[in-house]
């Protein structure tokens, strides 16, 4: 969403993280429960996996284009749904502000740890 009034309304619903309203766009990822039992144990939580996969691709693609994002997991589902008129049978999974970072140093991808530091082969 891009409506400034709505973005400001989302701030208290997202843990009063005021920086989210500064972004030109806020993406709110929602999902419907499709009643698929992922892994044989996830049941009603399968929607979290499905939406998180798509959301992760979105934020990675945005970062690759030089955009800044921040996965907001601290939100009040009912309040976000009320503000955005999200139907009862859907739930919010994640929120992210999306835009070019104000600080130039955050526009370039940061240095990453080498794979040898974060990946184990065969054993932990």
N, C-alpha and C positions, 0 to 999 in steps of 0.2 A: 504494500500500500504506500501511497505517496501523500495522502491527505494530511496536512500538518496537524490539524485538530485531532484526528484519529491517532496519529503517531504520539502526540502528547498524552492522550488518554491511555495508551498502552504502557506508559512508563510506570505508573503505580501497580499495574497488573503484572509487570515484569520486574518485581523486586526493587522498584524505584531506581533502576539503572538508566539514568537520564540520557546517557550517551546514545541510546538507541534512537531517540527522537531526532538526533542531529544528522542521522544518515538520510540520504535522499530517498531511500527505499527501505522498507522493512518487509521481510519475507516471513510469513507464518505458515509453517508446514503442518497440515492436518491429515487425518486419515479416518477411514471408516473401517470398523471391524468386519473382516470378511469371513470370520469364523473358520480360520485355517489354523490348525494346531502345529505350527512349525516345530520340528525336532521331536514331536510327540509329547511336549511338555509346556509349550508356551501359551497354548490356549488363547485367551482374550488378548494377550500381550503381543501376538504376532504382528499386529498393526505397527507396533513400535519398531520392529525390525524392518519391515517393508518401507515405512516412511523415512526412517533413519538412513537407509541405503541411498534413496533418492536425494535426501537433504545433504548427505555427505558429498555426493557427486556435485551438487550445486555449489557448495562452498569451496570445494577443491577447484572446480572450473573457474569460479569467480576469482580465486586467489591467483590462478595461473594467468588471468587477464589483468592482474595488478589491483584488483578490488580488495577491500577489506571486509571481513566478516567476523562475527563472534557468535558461536553457538550459545544461545540463551536457553538454559534449561530451568532457570528460576522464574517461573511464571505461574499465575493462577489460571488454570484451565477454564474454569467457569467464567471468570471475569473477562478473559480474552475472547471467549466465545460470545459473551454478551455484547462486548464492544463491537465485534466484527460481524455479529449476526450469523455465527456459524451454527448450522443445524444441530439438533440434539444428538443425532446418530453419528456425529463426527467429534473427534477430540484433537486438541493441539498436541503435537509431538515436540516441536522446537520452534524457536524464533531466531531470526538473525537480522541485524542491520546490514545494509549492503551499500557500499559506496567507496569512492577513492579516499584513502586515509589522508587526513590533513597534514600529517607529518611525513615529509618525503622519505625519511628513513624506513618507514613502514610500507612503502610502495614496492620495494624490491623484496623478493623472497629472502627470508633469513637463512643463515647457514644452518645446516642440519647435521645431526650426528651421522657418522658413517654406518652403513648397514651392519658391519661387524659389531657395532656397539649395541644394536637393538634386536638382532635376529639370532636365534639359536637354531642349530641344525641337529636333528635327532634327539637331543636332550636339552633341557633348560640350562 
